[in-house]
């Protein structure tokens, strides 16, 4: 099995992670529990890091 991953595959994986983070962010926005607010902020930070790395 090859460890080689093409740039296209990497781009697809990054987009997939972004969509997951966006959906988690939208779910957490609907609920106003302090622990979820902290989790939501962490998701937002990771999403911004992914956008910067593109």
C-alpha positions as CSV (number, residue, x, y, z in Angstrom):
1,X,0.0,0.0,0.0
2,X,1.4,3.4,-1.0
3,X,1.8,6.3,1.4
4,X,1.6,8.7,-1.5
5,X,-1.4,11.0,-1.5
6,X,-1.9,13.3,-4.4
7,X,-2.7,17.0,-3.9
8,X,-6.2,16.4,-5.3
9,X,-6.9,13.8,-2.6
10,X,-5.5,16.2,0.1
11,X,-7.8,18.9,-1.2
12,X,-10.8,16.7,-1.1
13,X,-10.0,15.6,2.5
14,X,-9.6,19.3,3.6
15,X,-12.9,20.2,2.1
16,X,-14.6,17.2,3.8
17,X,-13.2,18.2,7.1
18,X,-14.3,21.8,6.5
19,X,-17.9,20.6,5.8
20,X,-17.9,18.5,9.0
21,X,-16.7,21.4,11.0
22,X,-19.2,23.8,9.5
23,X,-22.0,21.3,10.2
24,X,-20.8,20.9,13.8
25,X,-20.6,24.6,14.2
26,X,-24.2,25.1,13.0
27,X,-25.5,22.4,15.3
28,X,-23.7,23.9,18.3
29,X,-25.0,27.4,17.4
30,X,-28.5,26.2,17.9
31,X,-27.8,25.2,21.5
32,X,-26.7,27.6,24.2
33,X,-25.0,25.5,26.8
34,X,-21.6,26.9,28.1
35,X,-19.7,23.7,27.4
36,X,-21.1,23.6,23.8
37,X,-20.2,27.3,23.4
38,X,-16.5,26.5,24.2
39,X,-16.6,23.5,21.9
40,X,-18.1,25.7,19.2
41,X,-15.3,28.2,19.6
42,X,-12.7,25.5,19.2
43,X,-14.4,24.3,16.0
44,X,-14.3,27.8,14.7
45,X,-10.6,28.1,15.4
46,X,-9.8,24.8,13.6
47,X,-12.0,25.9,10.7
48,X,-10.1,29.1,10.4
49,X,-6.8,27.3,10.5
50,X,-7.9,25.0,7.6
51,X,-9.0,28.1,5.5
52,X,-5.6,29.7,6.1
53,X,-3.7,26.5,5.1
54,X,-5.5,26.4,1.7
